[in-house]
Amino acid sequence: MSEKPEIKPTPGETEFSRQVAKKAARKLKAQRHVTQTVWSGLGMMGLVGWSVAIPTLLGAALGIWLDKSHSGSHSWTLMLLAIGLGLGCVNAWHWVSKEDREIREQEENNHE
């Protein structure tokens, strides 16, 4: 039902020139999309990096403080570092899956 109507060439326009115009328009659209993808990709790398690094460092800092103030047979630093790393990875996975879902929705909307 959502078939696009065939565009008829205008007088003086050949089938070849129409195909070239369609390919040029598609190429320009792809070039604009690549620029957005590069910047959003760099931003996503920063977001993922910080979302892993912050909980890991906070866990390590809290663990160091606990080791100094409440020494025991277990290393709080190592345990909280691992927990912070795990939480950071879950947080990063959440952000990446959210962005992936939004990109797929945009692509589906553009193809309609």
Residue pairs with C-beta under 8 A, 6 or more apart in sequence:
2 112
7 18
9 15
9 17
9 18
40 99
44 95
44 96
44 99
47 92
47 95
48 92
48 95
48 96
51 88
51 91
51 92
51 95
52 85
52 88
52 89
52 91
52 92
53 88
54 88
55 84
55 85
55 87
55 88
55 91
56 81
56 84
56 85
56 88
57 84
58 84
59 80
59 81
59 82
59 83
59 84
59 85
59 87
60 77
60 80
60 81
60 84
62 76
62 80
63 75
63 76
63 77
63 78
63 79
63 80
63 81
64 76
64 77
66 76
66 77
66 80
67 75
67 76
67 77
70 76
